[in-house]
């Protein structure tokens, strides 16, 4: 959630610009779990973050 927290802080400072540069990420989790399940897990983790669920518990979701 470090990246999510970082972006939330940046948003508070001003407008975020979207650039057209490409980035390379790993598709390993999406290939293993599928797009729907991966997206659902990510959304549950974000919800838990906002609900102040301890990071240790949120980490368990991302290990699945």
PDBQT receptor file of N, H, CA, C and O in Angstrom, charges set to zero:
ATOM      1  N   UNK A   1       0.808  -1.194   0.000  1.00  0.00    +0.000 N 
ATOM      2  CA  UNK A   1       0.000   0.000   0.000  1.00  0.00    +0.000 C 
ATOM      3  C   UNK A   1       0.856   1.264   0.000  1.00  0.00    +0.000 C 
ATOM      4  O   UNK A   1       0.324   2.374   0.011  1.00  0.00    +0.000 OA
ATOM      5  N   UNK A   2       2.183   1.098  -0.012  1.00  0.00    +0.000 N 
ATOM      6  H   UNK A   2       2.615   0.196  -0.021  1.00  0.00    +0.000 HD
ATOM      7  CA  UNK A   2       3.049   2.278  -0.013  1.00  0.00    +0.000 C 
ATOM      8  C   UNK A   2       2.776   3.153  -1.228  1.00  0.00    +0.000 C 
ATOM      9  O   UNK A   2       2.723   4.378  -1.120  1.00  0.00    +0.000 OA
ATOM     10  N   UNK A   3       2.603   2.521  -2.379  1.00  0.00    +0.000 N 
ATOM     11  H   UNK A   3       2.646   1.526  -2.466  1.00  0.00    +0.000 HD
ATOM     12  CA  UNK A   3       2.356   3.294  -3.592  1.00  0.00    +0.000 C 
ATOM     13  C   UNK A   3       1.010   4.006  -3.524  1.00  0.00    +0.000 C 
ATOM     14  O   UNK A   3       0.901   5.160  -3.938  1.00  0.00    +0.000 OA
ATOM     15  N   UNK A   4      -0.004   3.340  -3.013  1.00  0.00    +0.000 N 
ATOM     16  H   UNK A   4       0.084   2.403  -2.676  1.00  0.00    +0.000 HD
ATOM     17  CA  UNK A   4      -1.329   3.926  -2.869  1.00  0.00    +0.000 C 
ATOM     18  C   UNK A   4      -1.273   5.118  -1.909  1.00  0.00    +0.000 C 
ATOM     19  O   UNK A   4      -1.819   6.182  -2.201  1.00  0.00    +0.000 OA
ATOM     20  N   UNK A   5      -0.619   4.935  -0.778  1.00  0.00    +0.000 N 
ATOM     21  H   UNK A   5      -0.176   4.070  -0.541  1.00  0.00    +0.000 HD
ATOM     22  CA  UNK A   5      -0.479   6.002   0.209  1.00  0.00    +0.000 C 
ATOM     23  C   UNK A   5       0.281   7.185  -0.375  1.00  0.00    +0.000 C 
ATOM     24  O   UNK A   5      -0.082   8.338  -0.139  1.00  0.00    +0.000 OA
ATOM     25  N   UNK A   6       1.334   6.902  -1.136  1.00  0.00    +0.000 N 
ATOM     26  H   UNK A   6       1.629   5.966  -1.328  1.00  0.00    +0.000 HD
ATOM     27  CA  UNK A   6       2.118   7.952  -1.775  1.00  0.00    +0.000 C 
ATOM     28  C   UNK A   6       1.246   8.786  -2.715  1.00  0.00    +0.000 C 
ATOM     29  O   UNK A   6       1.291  10.015  -2.681  1.00  0.00    +0.000 OA
ATOM     30  N   UNK A   7       0.458   8.119  -3.547  1.00  0.00    +0.000 N 
ATOM     31  H   UNK A   7       0.421   7.120  -3.575  1.00  0.00    +0.000 HD
ATOM     32  CA  UNK A   7      -0.398   8.824  -4.508  1.00  0.00    +0.000 C 
ATOM     33  C   UNK A   7      -1.454   9.658  -3.784  1.00  0.00    +0.000 C 
ATOM     34  O   UNK A   7      -1.773  10.764  -4.220  1.00  0.00    +0.000 OA
ATOM     35  N   UNK A   8      -1.998   9.138  -2.686  1.00  0.00    +0.000 N 
ATOM     36  H   UNK A   8      -1.740   8.239  -2.332  1.00  0.00    +0.000 HD
ATOM     37  CA  UNK A   8      -2.980   9.916  -1.928  1.00  0.00    +0.000 C 
ATOM     38  C   UNK A   8      -2.348  11.221  -1.419  1.00  0.00    +0.000 C 
ATOM     39  O   UNK A   8      -2.983  12.275  -1.447  1.00  0.00    +0.000 OA
ATOM     40  N   UNK A   9      -1.105  11.140  -0.960  1.00  0.00    +0.000 N 
ATOM     41  H   UNK A   9      -0.590  10.284  -0.938  1.00  0.00    +0.000 HD
ATOM     42  CA  UNK A   9      -0.396  12.330  -0.506  1.00  0.00    +0.000 C 
ATOM     43  C   UNK A   9      -0.116  13.302  -1.635  1.00  0.00    +0.000 C 
ATOM     44  O   UNK A   9      -0.227  14.515  -1.458  1.00  0.00    +0.000 OA
ATOM     45  N   UNK A  10       0.244  12.779  -2.788  1.00  0.00    +0.000 N 
ATOM     46  H   UNK A  10       0.334  11.793  -2.933  1.00  0.00    +0.000 HD
ATOM     47  CA  UNK A  10       0.513  13.624  -3.955  1.00  0.00    +0.000 C 
ATOM     48  C   UNK A  10      -0.770  14.320  -4.406  1.00  0.00    +0.000 C 
ATOM     49  O   UNK A  10      -0.746  15.504  -4.743  1.00  0.00    +0.000 OA
ATOM     50  N   UNK A  11      -1.880  13.600  -4.415  1.00  0.00    +0.000 N 
ATOM     51  H   UNK A  11      -1.899  12.638  -4.141  1.00  0.00    +0.000 HD
ATOM     52  CA  UNK A  11      -3.162  14.192  -4.804  1.00  0.00    +0.000 C 
ATOM     53  C   UNK A  11      -3.515  15.379  -3.920  1.00  0.00    +0.000 C 
ATOM     54  O   UNK A  11      -4.078  16.368  -4.390  1.00  0.00    +0.000 OA
ATOM     55  N   UNK A  12      -3.180  15.276  -2.639  1.00  0.00    +0.000 N 
ATOM     56  H   UNK A  12      -2.722  14.473  -2.258  1.00  0.00    +0.000 HD
ATOM     57  CA  UNK A  12      -3.490  16.358  -1.699  1.00  0.00    +0.000 C 
ATOM     58  C   UNK A  12      -2.688  17.618  -2.008  1.00  0.00    +0.000 C 
ATOM     59  O   UNK A  12      -3.085  18.719  -1.624  1.00  0.00    +0.000 OA
ATOM     60  N   UNK A  13      -1.569  17.460  -2.697  1.00  0.00    +0.000 N 
ATOM     61  H   UNK A  13      -1.248  16.566  -3.009  1.00  0.00    +0.000 HD
ATOM     62  CA  UNK A  13      -0.704  18.600  -3.029  1.00  0.00    +0.000 C 
ATOM     63  C   UNK A  13      -1.125  19.313  -4.303  1.00  0.00    +0.000 C 
ATOM     64  O   UNK A  13      -0.775  20.477  -4.500  1.00  0.00    +0.000 OA
ATOM     65  N   UNK A  14      -1.867  18.639  -5.170  1.00  0.00    +0.000 N 
ATOM     66  H   UNK A  14      -2.151  17.693  -5.010  1.00  0.00    +0.000 HD
ATOM     67  CA  UNK A  14      -2.263  19.273  -6.425  1.00  0.00    +0.000 C 
ATOM     68  C   UNK A  14      -2.694  18.247  -7.452  1.00  0.00    +0.000 C 
ATOM     69  O   UNK A  14      -2.940  17.084  -7.128  1.00  0.00    +0.000 OA
ATOM     70  N   UNK A  15      -2.784  18.695  -8.697  1.00  0.00    +0.000 N 
ATOM     71  H   UNK A  15      -2.584  19.639  -8.960  1.00  0.00    +0.000 HD
ATOM     72  CA  UNK A  15      -3.257  17.850  -9.779  1.00  0.00    +0.000 C 
ATOM     73  C   UNK A  15      -2.156  16.893 -10.242  1.00  0.00    +0.000 C 
ATOM     74  O   UNK A  15      -0.983  17.261 -10.305  1.00  0.00    +0.000 OA
ATOM     75  N   UNK A  16      -2.555  15.668 -10.561  1.00  0.00    +0.000 N 
ATOM     76  H   UNK A  16      -3.508  15.369 -10.509  1.00  0.00    +0.000 HD
ATOM     77  CA  UNK A  16      -1.628  14.651 -11.061  1.00  0.00    +0.000 C 
ATOM     78  C   UNK A  16      -1.705  14.649 -12.581  1.00  0.00    +0.000 C 
ATOM     79  O   UNK A  16      -2.793  14.647 -13.156  1.00  0.00    +0.000 OA
ATOM     80  N   UNK A  17      -0.556  14.651 -13.221  1.00  0.00    +0.000 N 
ATOM     81  H   UNK A  17       0.328  14.653 -12.754  1.00  0.00    +0.000 HD
ATOM     82  CA  UNK A  17      -0.503  14.592 -14.684  1.00  0.00    +0.000 C 
ATOM     83  C   UNK A  17      -0.329  13.144 -15.122  1.00  0.00    +0.000 C 
ATOM     84  O   UNK A  17       0.405  12.379 -14.497  1.00  0.00    +0.000 OA
ATOM     85  N   UNK A  18      -1.002  12.782 -16.187  1.00  0.00    +0.000 N 
ATOM     86  H   UNK A  18      -1.598  13.403 -16.695  1.00  0.00    +0.000 HD
ATOM     87  CA  UNK A  18      -0.875  11.451 -16.760  1.00  0.00    +0.000 C 
ATOM     88  C   UNK A  18       0.083  11.562 -17.947  1.00  0.00    +0.000 C 
ATOM     89  O   UNK A  18      -0.121  12.384 -18.841  1.00  0.00    +0.000 OA
ATOM     90  N   UNK A  19       1.120  10.738 -17.950  1.00  0.00    +0.000 N 
ATOM     91  H   UNK A  19       1.286  10.071 -17.224  1.00  0.00    +0.000 HD
ATOM     92  CA  UNK A  19       2.080  10.750 -19.049  1.00  0.00    +0.000 C 
ATOM     93  C   UNK A  19       1.850   9.538 -19.945  1.00  0.00    +0.000 C 
ATOM     94  O   UNK A  19       1.253   8.550 -19.517  1.00  0.00    +0.000 OA
ATOM     95  N   UNK A  20       2.307   9.609 -21.144  1.00  0.00    +0.000 N 
ATOM     96  H   UNK A  20       2.793  10.411 -21.492  1.00  0.00    +0.000 HD
ATOM     97  CA  UNK A  20       2.082   8.539 -22.114  1.00  0.00    +0.000 C 
ATOM     98  C   UNK A  20       3.172   7.479 -22.102  1.00  0.00    +0.000 C 
ATOM     99  O   UNK A  20       3.097   6.517 -22.867  1.00  0.00    +0.000 OA
ATOM    100  N   UNK A  21       4.170   7.629 -21.263  1.00  0.00    +0.000 N 
ATOM    101  H   UNK A  21       4.230   8.410 -20.642  1.00  0.00    +0.000 HD
ATOM    102  CA  UNK A  21       5.249   6.651 -21.209  1.00  0.00    +0.000 C 
ATOM    103  C   UNK A  21       4.710   5.287 -20.783  1.00  0.00    +0.000 C 
ATOM    104  O   UNK A  21       3.747   5.192 -20.023  1.00  0.00    +0.000 OA
ATOM    105  N   UNK A  22       5.342   4.252 -21.282  1.00  0.00    +0.000 N 
ATOM    106  H   UNK A  22       6.125   4.329 -21.899  1.00  0.00    +0.000 HD
ATOM    107  CA  UNK A  22       4.956   2.890 -20.920  1.00  0.00    +0.000 C 
ATOM    108  C   UNK A  22       5.697   2.445 -19.667  1.00  0.00    +0.000 C 
ATOM    109  O   UNK A  22       6.817   2.881 -19.397  1.00  0.00    +0.000 OA
ATOM    110  N   UNK A  23       5.056   1.578 -18.919  1.00  0.00    +0.000 N 
ATOM    111  H   UNK A  23       4.147   1.224 -19.138  1.00  0.00    +0.000 HD
ATOM    112  CA  UNK A  23       5.701   0.939 -17.774  1.00  0.00    +0.000 C 
ATOM    113  C   UNK A  23       5.540  -0.569 -17.922  1.00  0.00    +0.000 C 
ATOM    114  O   UNK A  23       4.600  -1.048 -18.555  1.00  0.00    +0.000 OA
ATOM    115  N   UNK A  24       6.457  -1.293 -17.339  1.00  0.00    +0.000 N 
ATOM    116  H   UNK A  24       7.221  -0.904 -16.825  1.00  0.00    +0.000 HD
ATOM    117  CA  UNK A  24       6.392  -2.749 -17.393  1.00  0.00    +0.000 C 
ATOM    118  C   UNK A  24       6.138  -3.265 -15.986  1.00  0.00    +0.000 C 
ATOM    119  O   UNK A  24       6.864  -2.933 -15.049  1.00  0.00    +0.000 OA
ATOM    120  N   UNK A  25       5.099  -4.080 -15.851  1.00  0.00    +0.000 N 
ATOM    121  H   UNK A  25       4.509  -4.349 -16.612  1.00  0.00    +0.000 HD
ATOM    122  CA  UNK A  25       4.779  -4.678 -14.554  1.00  0.00    +0.000 C 
ATOM    123  C   UNK A  25       4.631  -6.184 -14.725  1.00  0.00    +0.000 C 
ATOM    124  O   UNK A  25       4.512  -6.686 -15.843  1.00  0.00    +0.000 OA
ATOM    125  N   UNK A  26       4.640  -6.871 -13.641  1.00  0.00    +0.000 N 
ATOM    126  H   UNK A  26       4.737  -6.463 -12.734  1.00  0.00    +0.000 HD
ATOM    127  CA  UNK A  26       4.485  -8.320 -13.682  1.00  0.00    +0.000 C 
ATOM    128  C   UNK A  26       3.007  -8.685 -13.770  1.00  0.00    +0.000 C 
ATOM    129  O   UNK A  26       2.179  -8.106 -13.067  1.00  0.00    +0.000 OA
ATOM    130  N   UNK A  27       2.683  -9.622 -14.615  1.00  0.00    +0.000 N 
ATOM    131  H   UNK A  27       3.356 -10.093 -15.186  1.00  0.00    +0.000 HD
ATOM    132  CA  UNK A  27       1.300 -10.094 -14.741  1.00  0.00    +0.000 C 
ATOM    133  C   UNK A  27       1.096 -11.414 -14.005  1.00  0.00    +0.000 C 
ATOM    134  O   UNK A  27       0.063 -12.066 -14.161  1.00  0.00    +0.000 OA
ATOM    135  N   UNK A  28       2.072 -11.798 -13.214  1.00  0.00    +0.000 N 
ATOM    136  H   UNK A  28       2.911 -11.268 -13.087  1.00  0.00    +0.000 HD
ATOM    137  CA  UNK A  28       2.062 -13.099 -12.542  1.00  0.00    +0.000 C 
ATOM    138  C   UNK A  28       0.789 -13.321 -11.725  1.00  0.00    +0.000 C 
ATOM    139  O   UNK A  28       0.152 -14.367 -11.853  1.00  0.00    +0.000 OA
ATOM    140  N   UNK A  29       0.416 -12.365 -10.900  1.00  0.00    +0.000 N 
ATOM    141  H   UNK A  29       0.933 -11.515 -10.796  1.00  0.00    +0.000 HD
ATOM    142  CA  UNK A  29      -0.771 -12.555 -10.050  1.00  0.00    +0.000 C 
ATOM    143  C   UNK A  29      -2.041 -12.637 -10.885  1.00  0.00    +0.000 C 
ATOM    144  O   UNK A  29      -2.908 -13.466 -10.608  1.00  0.00    +0.000 OA
ATOM    145  N   UNK A  30      -2.163 -11.797 -11.895  1.00  0.00    +0.000 N 
ATOM    146  H   UNK A  30      -1.459 -11.124 -12.120  1.00  0.00    +0.000 HD
ATOM    147  CA  UNK A  30      -3.354 -11.852 -12.746  1.00  0.00    +0.000 C 
ATOM    148  C   UNK A  30      -3.432 -13.169 -13.494  1.00  0.00    +0.000 C 
ATOM    149  O   UNK A  30      -4.518 -13.721 -13.672  1.00  0.00    +0.000 OA
ATOM    150  N   UNK A  31      -2.295 -13.675 -13.931  1.00  0.00    +0.000 N 
ATOM    151  H   UNK A  31      -1.412 -13.227 -13.787  1.00  0.00    +0.000 HD
ATOM    152  CA  UNK A  31      -2.292 -14.962 -14.626  1.00  0.00    +0.000 C 
ATOM    153  C   UNK A  31      -2.669 -16.100 -13.683  1.00  0.00    +0.000 C 
ATOM    154  O   UNK A  31      -3.356 -17.042 -14.076  1.00  0.00    +0.000 OA
ATOM    155  N   UNK A  32      -2.215 -16.002 -12.438  1.00  0.00    +0.000 N 
ATOM    156  H   UNK A  32      -1.658 -15.237 -12.119  1.00  0.00    +0.000 HD
ATOM    157  CA  UNK A  32      -2.481 -17.061 -11.456  1.00  0.00    +0.000 C 
ATOM    158  C   UNK A  32      -3.933 -17.037 -10.978  1.00  0.00    +0.000 C 
ATOM    159  O   UNK A  32      -4.598 -18.072 -10.939  1.00  0.00    +0.000 OA
ATOM    160  N   UNK A  33      -4.418 -15.847 -10.615  1.00  0.00    +0.000 N 
ATOM    161  H   UNK A  33      -3.878 -15.006 -10.647  1.00  0.00    +0.000 HD
ATOM    162  CA  UNK A  33      -5.745 -15.733 -10.002  1.00  0.00    +0.000 C 
ATOM    163  C   UNK A  33      -6.847 -15.311 -10.962  1.00  0.00    +0.000 C 
ATOM    164  O   UNK A  33      -8.028 -15.530 -10.694  1.00  0.00    +0.000 OA
ATOM    165  N   UNK A  34      -6.466 -14.716 -12.066  1.00  0.00    +0.000 N 
ATOM    166  H   UNK A  34      -5.506 -14.539 -12.284  1.00  0.00    +0.000 HD
ATOM    167  CA  UNK A  34      -7.451 -14.167 -13.001  1.00  0.00    +0.000 C 
ATOM    168  C   UNK A  34      -7.687 -12.689 -12.706  1.00  0.00    +0.000 C 
ATOM    169  O   UNK A  34      -7.434 -12.208 -11.601  1.00  0.00    +0.000 OA
ATOM    170  N   UNK A  35      -8.172 -11.991 -13.707  1.00  0.00    +0.000 N 
ATOM    171  H   UNK A  35      -8.378 -12.381 -14.604  1.00  0.00    +0.000 HD
ATOM    172  CA  UNK A  35      -8.360 -10.543 -13.600  1.00  0.00    +0.000 C 
ATOM    173  C   UNK A  35      -9.417 -10.187 -12.554  1.00  0.00    +0.000 C 
ATOM    174  O   UNK A  35      -9.200  -9.292 -11.737  1.00  0.00    +0.000 OA
ATOM    175  N   UNK A  36     -10.538 -10.869 -12.572  1.00  0.00    +0.000 N 
ATOM    176  H   UNK A  36     -10.714 -11.596 -13.235  1.00  0.00    +0.000 HD
ATOM    177  CA  UNK A  36     -11.644 -10.534 -11.663  1.00  0.00    +0.000 C 
ATOM    178  C   UNK A  36     -11.228 -10.734 -10.202  1.00  0.00    +0.000 C 
ATOM    179  O   UNK A  36     -11.428  -9.843  -9.376  1.00  0.00    +0.000 OA
ATOM    180  N   UNK A  37     -10.660 -11.880  -9.884  1.00  0.00    +0.000 N 
ATOM    181  H   UNK A  37     -10.498 -12.604 -10.555  1.00  0.00    +0.000 HD
ATOM    182  CA  UNK A  37     -10.269 -12.161  -8.496  1.00  0.00    +0.000 C 
ATOM    183  C   UNK A  37      -9.166 -11.205  -8.036  1.00  0.00    +0.000 C 
ATOM    184  O   UNK A  37      -9.195 -10.730  -6.901  1.00  0.00    +0.000 OA
ATOM    185  N   UNK A  38      -8.200 -10.923  -8.905  1.00  0.00    +0.000 N 
ATOM    186  H   UNK A  38      -8.176 -11.309  -9.827  1.00  0.00    +0.000 HD
ATOM    187  CA  UNK A  38      -7.122  -9.994  -8.551  1.00  0.00    +0.000 C 
ATOM    188  C   UNK A  38      -7.679  -8.604  -8.284  1.00  0.00    +0.000 C 
ATOM    189  O   UNK A  38      -7.300  -7.953  -7.311  1.00  0.00    +0.000 OA
ATOM    190  N   UNK A  39      -8.577  -8.154  -9.149  1.00  0.00    +0.000 N 
ATOM    191  H   UNK A  39      -8.885  -8.683  -9.939  1.00  0.00    +0.000 HD
ATOM    192  CA  UNK A  39      -9.187  -6.831  -8.968  1.00  0.00    +0.000 C 
ATOM    193  C   UNK A  39      -9.997  -6.783  -7.677  1.00  0.00    +0.000 C 
ATOM    194  O   UNK A  39      -9.940  -5.791  -6.950  1.00  0.00    +0.000 OA
ATOM    195  N   UNK A  40     -10.745  -7.832  -7.385  1.00  0.00    +0.000 N 
ATOM    196  H   UNK A  40     -10.792  -8.638  -7.976  1.00  0.00    +0.000 HD
ATOM    197  CA  UNK A  40     -11.541  -7.886  -6.156  1.00  0.00    +0.000 C 
ATOM    198  C   UNK A  40     -10.633  -7.817  -4.925  1.00  0.00    +0.000 C 
ATOM    199  O   UNK A  40     -10.917  -7.070  -3.989  1.00  0.00    +0.000 OA
ATOM    200  N   UNK A  41      -9.559  -8.579  -4.922  1.00  0.00    +0.000 N 
ATOM    201  H   UNK A  41      -9.328  -9.186  -5.682  1.00  0.00    +0.000 HD
ATOM    202  CA  UNK A  41      -8.610  -8.551  -3.796  1.00  0.00    +0.000 C 
ATOM    203  C   UNK A  41      -8.041  -7.144  -3.624  1.00  0.00    +0.000 C 
ATOM    204  O   UNK A  41      -7.968  -6.632  -2.507  1.00  0.00    +0.000 OA
ATOM    205  N   UNK A  42      -7.636  -6.519  -4.735  1.00  0.00    +0.000 N 
ATOM    206  H   UNK A  42      -7.695  -6.935  -5.643  1.00  0.00    +0.000 HD
ATOM    207  CA  UNK A  42      -7.079  -5.163  -4.656  1.00  0.00    +0.000 C 
ATOM    208  C   UNK A  42      -8.089  -4.183  -4.071  1.00  0.00    +0.000 C 
ATOM    209  O   UNK A  42      -7.733  -3.348  -3.239  1.00  0.00    +0.000 OA
ATOM    210  N   UNK A  43      -9.335  -4.279  -4.495  1.00  0.00    +0.000 N 
ATOM    211  H   UNK A  43      -9.624  -4.958  -5.170  1.00  0.00    +0.000 HD
ATOM    212  CA  UNK A  43     -10.368  -3.370  -3.999  1.00  0.00    +0.000 C 
ATOM    213  C   UNK A  43     -10.654  -3.612  -2.512  1.00  0.00    +0.000 C 
ATOM    214  O   UNK A  43     -10.880  -2.662  -1.763  1.00  0.00    +0.000 OA
ATOM    215  N   UNK A  44     -10.644  -4.873  -2.086  1.00  0.00    +0.000 N 
ATOM    216  H   UNK A  44     -10.460  -5.645  -2.695  1.00  0.00    +0.000 HD
ATOM    217  CA  UNK A  44     -10.842  -5.178  -0.667  1.00  0.00    +0.000 C 
ATOM    218  C   UNK A  44      -9.696  -4.626   0.188  1.00  0.00    +0.000 C 
ATOM    219  O   UNK A  44      -9.918  -4.138   1.295  1.00  0.00    +0.000 OA
ATOM    220  N   UNK A  45      -8.492  -4.708  -0.329  1.00  0.00    +0.000 N 
ATOM    221  H   UNK A  45      -8.311  -5.105  -1.229  1.00  0.00    +0.000 HD
ATOM    222  CA  UNK A  45      -7.347  -4.166   0.406  1.00  0.00    +0.000 C 
ATOM    223  C   UNK A  45      -7.469  -2.652   0.534  1.00  0.00    +0.000 C 
ATOM    224  O   UNK A  45      -7.199  -2.099   1.600  1.00  0.00    +0.000 OA
ATOM    225  N   UNK A  46      -7.871  -1.977  -0.537  1.00  0.00    +0.000 N 
ATOM    226  H   UNK A  46      -8.090  -2.426  -1.403  1.00  0.00    +0.000 HD
ATOM    227  CA  UNK A  46      -8.047  -0.517  -0.475  1.00  0.00    +0.000 C 
ATOM    228  C   UNK A  46      -9.154  -0.161   0.514  1.00  0.00    +0.000 C 
ATOM    229  O   UNK A  46      -9.007   0.779   1.295  1.00  0.00    +0.000 OA
ATOM    230  N   UNK A  47     -10.254  -0.901   0.487  1.00  0.00    +0.000 N 
ATOM    231  H   UNK A  47     -10.373  -1.664  -0.147  1.00  0.00    +0.000 HD
ATOM    232  CA  UNK A  47     -11.348  -0.662   1.442  1.00  0.00    +0.000 C 
ATOM    233  C   UNK A  47     -10.848  -0.850   2.867  1.00  0.00    +0.000 C 
ATOM    234  O   UNK A  47     -11.129  -0.031   3.742  1.00  0.00    +0.000 OA
ATOM    235  N   UNK A  48     -10.107  -1.929   3.100  1.00  0.00    +0.000 N 
ATOM    236  H   UNK A  48      -9.879  -2.595   2.389  1.00  0.00    +0.000 HD
ATOM    237  CA  UNK A  48      -9.544  -2.176   4.424  1.00  0.00    +0.000 C 
ATOM    238  C   UNK A  48      -8.602  -1.068   4.865  1.00  0.00    +0.000 C 
ATOM    239  O   UNK A  48      -8.574  -0.695   6.037  1.00  0.00    +0.000 OA
ATOM    240  N   UNK A  49      -7.838  -0.549   3.928  1.00  0.00    +0.000 N 
ATOM    241  H   UNK A  49      -7.861  -0.851   2.975  1.00  0.00    +0.000 HD
ATOM    242  CA  UNK A  49      -6.930   0.572   4.224  1.00  0.00    +0.000 C 
ATOM    243  C   UNK A  49      -7.725   1.769   4.747  1.00  0.00    +0.000 C 
ATOM    244  O   UNK A  49      -7.359   2.373   5.756  1.00  0.00    +0.000 OA
ATOM    245  N   UNK A  50      -8.815   2.106   4.052  1.00  0.00    +0.000 N 
ATOM    246  H   UNK A  50      -9.112   1.615   3.233  1.00  0.00    +0.000 HD
ATOM    247  CA  UNK A  50      -9.650   3.238   4.477  1.00  0.00    +0.000 C 
ATOM    248  C   UNK A  50     -10.363   2.964   5.798  1.00  0.00    +0.000 C 
ATOM    249  O   UNK A  50     -10.653   3.891   6.555  1.00  0.00    +0.000 OA
ATOM    250  N   UNK A  51     -10.644   1.701   6.073  1.00  0.00    +0.000 N 
ATOM    251  H   UNK A  51     -10.409   0.948   5.458  1.00  0.00    +0.000 HD
ATOM    252  CA  UNK A  51     -11.309   1.339   7.324  1.00  0.00    +0.000 C 
ATOM    253  C   UNK A  51     -10.308   1.129   8.470  1.00  0.00    +0.000 C 
ATOM    254  O   UNK A  51     -10.682   0.699   9.562  1.00  0.00    +0.000 OA
ATOM    255  N   UNK A  52      -9.036   1.437   8.206  1.00  0.00    +0.000 N 
ATOM    256  H   UNK A  52      -8.732   1.786   7.319  1.00  0.00    +0.000 HD
ATOM    257  CA  UNK A  52      -7.970   1.358   9.218  1.00  0.00    +0.000 C 
ATOM    258  C   UNK A  52      -7.689  -0.064   9.690  1.00  0.00    +0.000 C 
ATOM    259  O   UNK A  52      -7.313  -0.276  10.843  1.00  0.00    +0.000 OA
ATOM    260  N   UNK A  53      -7.871  -1.041   8.798  1.00  0.00    +0.000 N 
ATOM    261  H   UNK A  53      -8.176  -0.869   7.861  1.00  0.00    +0.000 HD
ATOM    262  CA  UNK A  53      -7.511  -2.418   9.114  1.00  0.00    +0.000 C 
ATOM    263  C   UNK A  53      -5.989  -2.464   9.248  1.00  0.00    +0.000 C 
ATOM    264  O   UNK A  53      -5.289  -1.883   8.419  1.00  0.00    +0.000 OA
ATOM    265  N   UNK A  54      -5.467  -3.130  10.260  1.00  0.00    +0.000 N 
ATOM    266  H   UNK A  54      -6.036  -3.602  10.933  1.00  0.00    +0.000 HD
ATOM    267  CA  UNK A  54      -4.011  -3.192  10.443  1.00  0.00    +0.000 C 
ATOM    268  C   UNK A  54      -3.307  -3.749   9.198  1.00  0.00    +0.000 C 
ATOM    269  O   UNK A  54      -3.805  -4.678   8.563  1.00  0.00    +0.000 OA
ATOM    270  N   UNK A  55      -2.154  -3.179   8.858  1.00  0.00    +0.000 N 
ATOM    271  H   UNK A  55      -1.750  -2.424   9.374  1.00  0.00    +0.000 HD
ATOM    272  CA  UNK A  55      -1.417  -3.618   7.668  1.00  0.00    +0.000 C 
ATOM    273  C   UNK A  55      -1.121  -5.117   7.644  1.00  0.00    +0.000 C 
ATOM    274  O   UNK A  55      -1.091  -5.723   6.573  1.00  0.00    +0.000 OA
ATOM    275  N   UNK A  56      -0.905  -5.713   8.801  1.00  0.00    +0.000 N 
ATOM    276  H   UNK A  56      -0.929  -5.221   9.671  1.00  0.00    +0.000 HD
ATOM    277  CA  UNK A  56      -0.617  -7.147   8.854  1.00  0.00    +0.000 C 
ATOM    278  C   UNK A  56      -1.785  -7.970   8.305  1.00  0.00    +0.000 C 
ATOM    279  O   UNK A  56      -1.586  -8.964   7.607  1.00  0.00    +0.000 OA
ATOM    280  N   UNK A  57      -2.995  -7.542   8.630  1.00  0.00    +0.000 N 
ATOM    281  H   UNK A  57      -3.157  -6.734   9.198  1.00  0.00    +0.000 HD
ATOM    282  CA  UNK A  57      -4.178  -8.245   8.133  1.00  0.00    +0.000 C 
ATOM    283  C   UNK A  57      -4.357  -8.006   6.628  1.00  0.00    +0.000 C 
ATOM    284  O   UNK A  57      -4.715  -8.925   5.891  1.00  0.00    +0.000 OA
ATOM    285  N   UNK A  58      -4.112  -6.787   6.181  1.00  0.00    +0.000 N 
ATOM    286  H   UNK A  58      -3.822  -6.041   6.779  1.00  0.00    +0.000 HD
ATOM    287  CA  UNK A  58      -4.224  -6.494   4.751  1.00  0.00    +0.000 C 
ATOM    288  C   UNK A  58      -3.208  -7.301   3.959  1.00  0.00    +0.000 C 
ATOM    289  O   UNK A  58      -3.495  -7.743   2.846  1.00  0.00    +0.000 OA
ATOM    290  N   UNK A  59      -2.025  -7.495   4.523  1.00  0.00    +0.000 N 
ATOM    291  H   UNK A  59      -1.792  -7.136   5.427  1.00  0.00    +0.000 HD
ATOM    292  CA  UNK A  59      -0.968  -8.241   3.836  1.00  0.00    +0.000 C 
ATOM    293  C   UNK A  59      -1.408  -9.681   3.570  1.00  0.00    +0.000 C 
ATOM    294  O   UNK A  59      -1.009 -10.279   2.572  1.00  0.00    +0.000 OA
ATOM    295  N   UNK A  60      -2.223 -10.231   4.456  1.00  0.00    +0.000 N 
ATOM    296  H   UNK A  60      -2.547  -9.744   5.267  1.00  0.00    +0.000 HD
ATOM    297  CA  UNK A  60      -2.683 -11.608   4.256  1.00  0.00    +0.000 C 
ATOM    298  C   UNK A  60      -3.528 -11.747   2.991  1.00  0.00    +0.000 C 
ATOM    299  O   UNK A  60      -3.489 -12.783   2.326  1.00  0.00    +0.000 OA
ATOM    300  N   UNK A  61      -4.288 -10.708   2.658  1.00  0.00    +0.000 N 
ATOM    301  H   UNK A  61      -4.320  -9.866   3.198  1.00  0.00    +0.000 HD
ATOM    302  CA  UNK A  61      -5.079 -10.742   1.429  1.00  0.00    +0.000 C 
ATOM    303  C   UNK A  61      -4.191 -10.789   0.196  1.00  0.00    +0.000 C 
ATOM    304  O   UNK A  61      -4.499 -11.488  -0.770  1.00  0.00    +0.000 OA
ATOM    305  N   UNK A  62      -3.093 -10.049   0.226  1.00  0.00    +0.000 N 
ATOM    306  H   UNK A  62      -2.843  -9.481   1.010  1.00  0.00    +0.000 HD
ATOM    307  CA  UNK A  62      -2.240  -9.964  -0.960  1.00  0.00    +0.000 C 
ATOM    308  C   UNK A  62      -1.413 -11.216  -1.167  1.00  0.00    +0.000 C 
ATOM    309  O   UNK A  62      -0.838 -11.394  -2.240  1.00  0.00    +0.000 OA
ATOM    310  N   UNK A  63      -1.334 -12.087  -0.178  1.00  0.00    +0.000 N 
ATOM    311  H   UNK A  63      -1.801 -11.942   0.694  1.00  0.00    +0.000 HD
ATOM    312  CA  UNK A  63      -0.548 -13.313  -0.295  1.00  0.00    +0.000 C 
ATOM    313  C   UNK A  63      -1.348 -14.420  -0.980  1.00  0.00    +0.000 C 
ATOM    314  O   UNK A  63      -0.787 -15.454  -1.343  1.00  0.00    +0.000 OA
ATOM    315  N   UNK A  64      -2.633 -14.215  -1.157  1.00  0.00    +0.000 N 
ATOM    316  H   UNK A  64      -3.089 -13.376  -0.862  1.00  0.00    +0.000 HD
ATOM    317  CA  UNK A  64      -3.493 -15.266  -1.721  1.00  0.00    +0.000 C 
ATOM    318  C   UNK A  64      -3.407 -15.313  -3.222  1.00  0.00    +0.000 C 
ATOM    319  O   UNK A  64      -4.067 -16.139  -3.853  1.00  0.00    +0.000 OA
TER     320      UNK A  64
